[in-house]
Amino acid sequence: MIQVTKKERAALAIAGLAEIYPDARCSLTYQKPYELMIAGRLSAQCTDARVNIVTKPLFEKYSTLEAFAEADENDIAEIIKPCGLYKTKAKSIVGMCRRLLYDFGGEMPKTIEELTTLPGIGRKTANLIMGDVHGLPAIVTDTHCIRICGRLGLTKEKEPQKVEQDLLKIIPPKEGSDFCHRLVIFGREFCTARSPKCGECPLRGHLNGYSCKL
């Protein structure tokens, strides 16, 4: 393996994925900032594809932040049932929308610290909002990010916040959000958790000879 620094590895991976997937975008479907917040909560232990199926009727029925804040938790729970943990998630959704409406005037907070005070919002969803809603530096450490960055030798950590801290040291702030979106697509298509398609890997040719750690 060619010896390169973690920052150099990160730069190669960032450039390679940008060429492979030029249109980086969030895989969760939303139109309004609070909808991304809700979709992010629903994505816990659930696929983004299923979340997008569920949020379509959910967002049609509850079309405003006020509607969610006044909603019956049991009704929301019935709609989001396919996402799992539906009772807990329904309670979080109503709680986060009330908090956003009454404590933040309906405006999405612009700091991780404030975002994570909303019911059910952890650092992953908070970072997603920071990057996609506010265009601010963000590292979304989902399972794809943790797995692939480990294989690329960018981190040895497994805990999301520790991975986030490692990546913040080597990834330029303006690149973090798009890089993480591209990791999701790459993780689904090639660098899967089981039986990764290393022989077909489009990123390999961009890594200047250093190999991944499987």
Sequence and secondary structure as in RCSB ss.txt:
>XXXX:A:sequence
MIQVTKKERAALAIAGLAEIYPDARCSLTYQKPYELMIAGRLSAQCTDARVNIVTKPLFEKYSTLEAFAEADEND
IAEIIKPCGLYKTKAKSIVGMCRRLLYDFGGEMPKTIEELTTLPGIGRKTANLIMGDVHGLPAIVTDTHCIRICG
RLGLTKEKEPQKVEQDLLKIIPPKEGSDFCHRLVIFGREFCTARSPKCGECPLRGHLNGYSCKL
>XXXX:A:secstr
     HHHHHHHHHHHHHHH  S   SS  SSHHHHHHHHHHTTTS HHHHHHHHHHHHHHS SHHHHHT  HHH
HHHHSGGGSSHHHHHHHHHHHHHHHHHHSTT   SSHHHHTTSTT  HHHHHHHHHHTT        HHHHHHHH
HTTS    SHHHHHHHHHHHS TTTHHHHHHHHHHHHHHTS SSS  GGG SSGGGSTT     
